[in-house]
Amino acid sequence: MAKQVIRQKKKAGRSGGGENSIPFTKKNYLLFTAGIFVILVGFLTLSRGSITLAPILLVAGYCVLIPLAIALK
């Protein structure tokens, strides 16, 4: 019995999937990619002189999409 418990603990330690890990799904990666894309488009529009669209895109990327990608399970 004790050997089984030790084996299970070793397997859990090797897989890296403990209580503190965050399991990302396909939805998380898509949101994160969308956030990076929106941020890049925001910097591109900022470099072209847009002072209204660029901040909206940057705030949407940094403050909405990236945190949403991290927080959603």
Contact map, one row per residue, 1 for C-alpha under 8 A:
1111100000000000000000000000000000000000000000000000000000000000000000000
1111110000000000000000000000000000000000000000000000000000000000000000000
1111111000000000000000000000000000000000000000000000000000000000000000000
1111111100000000000000000000000000000000000000000000000000000000000000000
1111111110000000000000000000000000000000000000000000000000000000000000000
0111111111000000000000000000000000000000000000000000000000000000000000000
0011111111100000000000000000000000000000000000000000000000000000000000000
0001111111110000000000000000000000000000000000000000000000000000000000000
0000111111111000000000000000000000000000000000000000000000000000000000000
0000011111111100000000000000000000000000000000000000000000000000000000000
0000001111111110000000000000000000000000000000000000000000000000000000000
0000000111111111110000000000000000000000000000000000000000000000000000000
0000000011111111110000000000000000000000000000000000000000000000000000000
0000000001111111000000000000000000000000000000000000000000000000000000000
0000000000111111100000000000000000000000000000000000000000000000000000000
0000000000011111110010000000000000000000000000000000000000000000000000000
0000000000011011111110000000000000000000000000000000000000000000000000000
0000000000011001111110000000000000000000000000000000000000000000000000000
0000000000000000111110000000000000000000000000000000000000000000000000000
0000000000000000111111000000000000000000000000000000000000000000000000000
0000000000000001111111100000000000000000000000000000000000000000000000000
0000000000000000000111110000000000000000000000000000000000000000000000000
0000000000000000000011111000000000000000000000000000000000000000000000001
0000000000000000000001111111100000000000000000000000000000000000000000001
0000000000000000000000111111100000000000000000000000000000000000000000001
0000000000000000000000011111110000000000000000000000000000000000000000000
0000000000000000000000011111111000000000000000000000000000000000000010000
0000000000000000000000011111111100000000000000000000000000000000000011011
0000000000000000000000011111111110000000000000000000000000000000000010000
0000000000000000000000000111111111000000000000000000000000000000000010000
0000000000000000000000000011111111100000000000000000000000000000110110000
0000000000000000000000000001111111110000000000000000000000000000110011000
0000000000000000000000000000111111111000000000000000000000000000000000000
0000000000000000000000000000011111111100000000000000000000001000100000000
0000000000000000000000000000001111111110000000000000000000011100110000000
0000000000000000000000000000000111111111000000000000000000001000010000000
0000000000000000000000000000000011111111100000000000000000000000000000000
0000000000000000000000000000000001111111110000000000000011011000000000000
0000000000000000000000000000000000111111111000000000000011001100000000000
0000000000000000000000000000000000011111111100000000000000000000000000000
0000000000000000000000000000000000001111111110000000010010000000000000000
0000000000000000000000000000000000000111111111000000111111000000000000000
0000000000000000000000000000000000000011111111100000010001000000000000000
0000000000000000000000000000000000000001111111110000010000000000000000000
0000000000000000000000000000000000000000111111111100110000000000000000000
0000000000000000000000000000000000000000011111111110011000000000000000000
0000000000000000000000000000000000000000001111111100000000000000000000000
0000000000000000000000000000000000000000000111111100000000000000000000000
0000000000000000000000000000000000000000000011111110000000000000000000000
0000000000000000000000000000000000000000000011111111110000000000000000000
0000000000000000000000000000000000000000000001001111111000000000000000000
0000000000000000000000000000000000000000000000000111111100000000000000000
0000000000000000000000000000000000000000010010000111111110000000000000000
0000000000000000000000000000000000000000111111000111111111000000000000000
0000000000000000000000000000000000000000010001000011111111100000000000000
0000000000000000000000000000000000000000010000000001111111110000000000000
0000000000000000000000000000000000000110110000000000111111111000000000000
0000000000000000000000000000000000000110011000000000011111111100000000000
0000000000000000000000000000000000000000000000000000001111111111000000000
0000000000000000000000000000000000100100000000000000000111111111100000000
0000000000000000000000000000000001110110000000000000000011111111110000000
0000000000000000000000000000000000100010000000000000000001111111111000000
0000000000000000000000000000000000000000000000000000000000111111111000000
0000000000000000000000000000000000000000000000000000000000111111111100000
0000000000000000000000000000001101100000000000000000000000011111111110000
0000000000000000000000000000001100110000000000000000000000001111111111000
0000000000000000000000000000000000000000000000000000000000000111111111100
0000000000000000000000000000001000000000000000000000000000000001111111110
0000000000000000000000000011111100000000000000000000000000000000111111110
0000000000000000000000000001000100000000000000000000000000000000011111110
0000000000000000000000000000000000000000000000000000000000000000001111111
0000000000000000000000000001000000000000000000000000000000000000000111111
0000000000000000000000111001000000000000000000000000000000000000000000111
